[in-house]
């Protein structure tokens, strides 16, 4: 019998069709299941840092228009668009993520920032309490709540209706932050939303509040650091268990690409020049000392490193560094 390439191809194609047809029909039948279109995440990421147990808890995600002019407020929209496209990101839509951090020191269970609270339900957040529970803790286990600054996405969570959401906790807030928000009338300004949240959600806990400044120890191995700019009293928190280090940067890094453009302005930062100076100082320290960080608005699990690159920095997300 004689075979040539063409006849072999015809035979192979016929055989392939015979075998593939039932599979194609099966797949078509299975495709009737509706796709899951909602944004889904398991909700928390846990690792050990020395003797500290760190749990990054995703309060939720929200889709926004942008990133311009929220990010790159002082730049031409085209430059921001080009930057996003160069990094394989949409130029007209972005996802905001909110990542409080739970730290078990062995003595205290410290919650850093409290998320969007009940008000966040309408746009997909308010997941903090349920995800703390999913991670194995109860809200009543929290002994200290440390708030980096008093924007509403940090300060909407302390009260659940007319009851404290973290019933056994004492609260730590920067003295400069508290003085700013309680000594000024913000009616009719863009900051009015935050001021209203403070009145409803933080002021009822006044007797449980402790006020701190820079380099204050809120628990053994946990120290505050001034990072002003997003707000006048904005703080970062340095964790140093057993010779290890990790910085909780709050709003210092707000979106994935900000480390690469540390001088670009963020619209909602109250003192944009001070915010850029804080970013430079903190990213320089993190890069020089190879300290990992967790950024509240960075992509969940929001942990990584920065290294110097050109005139800015490059974000390097964690993979398995903390797991072995």
N, C-alpha and C positions, 0 to 999 in steps of 0.2 A: 504494500500500500504506500502511496505517495502522499506526503503532507507538505504543505508549504506554510509560510508564515500567515498568509491571509486566511487559509482554511482553519488553521489552529486558532486564530483570533476569533473567527465566527463561532467555532465550537466552544471556546472558552466563554464568550459573551453569552451564548445560549445557556450554558451550564450555570453561569453566575446569575442570570435572570431567574432560572428555575429555583435556585436556592434562596435568592434574595426576596422573591415576591412574597412568600408568607411572612418574612420578617417586616417588610414594608407595610403589609396589611396590619400586622400586630402593632407596630409602632403607631400607625394612624389611629387604631382603636384606643390605645393608651393616651394619645394626645388629647382626648376629650376631657381629661382632668383639667380643671381651671388652673392657670398659673397663679402663684403667690406673688402678688405685686407689691405688697407692703414691704417697707424696709425692715429687715429682721436682723437681730444680733442676739447672741446668747446673753449679753448683758453685763458680764463681769470677767475680769482677767486677774489671776492671782499668782504671786510668786513670793519667794523669800529673799530678803535683803539682810544678810547677817541673821540676827535673831528677830528681826521685824518681819511680820507677815503683811504684805502689801496687796490690797484688792482695789483695782480700778473699776469703778462702777459706772456704767453708761446710763445716765438719767434719760437719755433719748437723743433723737436726731431730728433736725428740722431742715426742710429744703427752703432755700432763699433764692431770690434773684441776685445776680452778681457774678463774681465777687466785687467788681467795680460798681459804685464808688466806695463800698465799705472797706475794701482792701485797695491800697494804692490811691487813697483819696486825693493825694496831691499830684497824681500822675495822669497822663492822658489815657483815656479808656482803651485806646489801641495798644498801648504798651502792656497793660494788664491782660488784654485779650491774647496778645502774642505770648506772654509768659505762661498763661494757662495752657494754650495749645501746645507749646513746646514741652509741656510736662504731661501731655495726654489727658488733660482735664477739660471739661466743658467751659466755655468762656461766658455763658449766660446764666448758668445755674450752679449753685454750690450747696453743700450739706454742712450745716452747723451741728457740731457734736458737743455734748456736755458731760464731762467726766470727773465727778467727785472721787476722792480717794479715801479709802478706809485703811487705817494702819493699826494693827494689833502689836503693841510694844511688849506684850507680856504682862504689863501692869495696867495699861490704859488701852481702850479702843477709841481711836481718834478719827473723826470724820472731818476731812478738809473740804469745805464748801457743801452747800445743801441743795443744789439743783434748782429747778424751776417751780417746785411746789405744785399744789393743786391747779394753779392757773395754767400750768403747762399742758394739761390734758388735751386741750383743744387743738394743739399743734404737734402732738406726738411725744411729748416728754412726760414728766412726772412718773418715771419708772424707778426712782431711787429706792423707795421703801420696799417695793416688791423684789427688787434685785438684791438688796441687802439681805432680805429673807432667803432668796434663792441661793445666796452665797453661804448660808449657814448661820447668819446672825439675825438678831432682832434689833429694831430701832432702839429699844430700851437697853441694849447692851452698850451703846455708845456712851462714853464717859466724858469726852471732850469734843466740842465742835469748834474748829478753827476756821474762820472766814477770811479769805484772802482780801476781799474788798466787798463793798455793799451794793454792787449792781444786782438787779433783780434776779438774774439767772444764778446767783449765788445765795441770795438772801430771802427767796420766796419759800424756802423749805423748812425753817425752824418751827412754824406753827401749822398744825393740822386742824383747821377750823378754829375753835377757841381753846385748844389744848396744845401743849408743847409736843412736837413730833418726836423729840428725843428726850424722854421724860427724866432720865437720870443724868443728863449731860450738863456740864457748865460750858460757857461760851467764851471764846477768845476773839477779840476784834482789835485792830490797830487803833491806837489813841488818835492819831492824826485823821484816820478814816472816819471815826465816829464824830470827831469835832467838826469835820467838814460837813457831813450830812445832817447834823443836828443843829447847826448854827446859821443855816442859810435857807431862805425861802425860794424854792425851785418852781413855784407855781408858774405855769405858762412856758416853761423851758423844756428842752428835750430830756432833761434829767428828772422831770416830775414823776415819771413812772417808777424810777428807782427810789425816790424819796417816799412815795406812797407805800411801796413795798416795805421799806424800813419801818414806817409807822405801824403798819399792820402786823408785820411778821417778826420784827426784831425788838421793837420797843416794849412789847409785853413781857419780854424776858430780861428787862433791865437789871433786875436783882441777881440774875445768874451771869451777867456779863463781866469779864475781866478785860482790861485794856492794856495793850502792850506796845512797845516800840521796837526799834531794830535790835537785833542780837539778843532777843528775849528767849529764854528757855521755857517752852510750854509743857515739856515733859522731858525726861532724860533722853538725850539723843535727838531732840527736835528743837530747832532754833529758827526764829523768824529772821527775815532779810528784807530790807526795804527795796521795792521795785516800783517806785512811783511813776506815774504817767497815765496809765489807764484810768486811775483815780488818784487823788492826792496822797492817800495813805495805802495804796496797793502794796501787798506783801507777797513774797515767796517764802517757802518753808524748806529748810535743809534738814534732811534725815541722815543721821550718822550712827548707825548701829554697828558696833564691833569693827570699826575701821573701814566700813563701807560707806558710800555716799550716794544720795539721790536727791535731786532738787525738784520740788513741786513749784512750777513757775507761774501758775495762775494764768493771767492774760498776757504774759510777756510774749509768748508765742500763740497767736490766735488762729492761724490757718497754716496748712501744710507748707506753703511756699514762703512764709514770712521770714524764716531764718536766712533764706537766700537774698532777701531784700530788706535788711534790718532797718534801713532808713526810710522806707516807704511808710506813709502814714496810714493809720487805721481810723476810720471815721468816728467811732464811738469812744476813742481814747480822749480823755478830757484835756490833757496836756501832751500834745503830740510830740513836741521836742523832747520832753522829759521821758516819754515812753521809748523813743528811739535810743536815747542815751542809756536807759535801763537795759534795753535789749542788747546793745553793744557790750555793755559791761558784763551782763550775765552770760551771754553766749561766748564771750572771750574766756571767761572763767571756766565754763563747761568744756570748751574745746581744749584749753590748755591743760586742764586737770583730768580730762576724759571722764567727766562725771555724767551719768545718765540723768535724764529729766523726764517728768510727766507734765504735759501741757493740757490744761483743762479743755481747750477747744481743738486739740490735735486729733487726728483720726484714731479712734479706739483700736487698740488699747492705749494709745496716746503716749507711749513711752519710747524713748530713743536717745540718740546722741547727736551732737553737732560737731562738725569739723570745719576748719577755715577753708574757704574756697573763693578765689578771686577777691572781690571786695566785700564778700559776705560770708555765709556759712552754708553748709550742706547738712540736711537732716538725714540721719541714718536710723531707721526704725529698728526696734529690738526684734530679734528672732528667738533664739533659745538661750541667750546669755544668762538669764536669771533662773533657768530651769535645770541647770546641771552644776 
